[in-house]
Amino acid sequence: MAHREFRDGSGRQWAVWSVQPEYAERRADPTAPTTAQPDVERRGRKEFRVPLAGSFSHGWLCFETTGEKRRLAPFPEGWSEMTDEGLEELCGTAAKVEHVPRRLIE
């Protein structure tokens, strides 16, 4: 996981890092109609896999600053060597993540 920090044009400090899911479900939706579904499970061991939407199954960039988080998938190779201006441009195209407050278990 690479990690960088940069300051955008308005002076906000951003942290950016790559996320590579280790246990992502990369197979197609098993309920989707298709003729290519295998009849036999080929995995050697049973384990929980997180279903991720499309391009997120291969990783994403996470951008974070005070009060804001964004995600970009897919992300370009060599992003960690980009200039601060290049990272700011990527950040501008990243999708904002809505903050969902956590609840205490009652």
Buried (B, 14 or more C-beta within 10 A) or exposed (E): EEEBEBEBEEEBEBEBBBEEBEEBBEEEEEEEEEEEEEEEEEEEEEEEBEEBEEEBBBBBBBBBBEEEBBBBBEBEEEBBEBEBEBBBEBBEEBEEEEEEEEEEEE
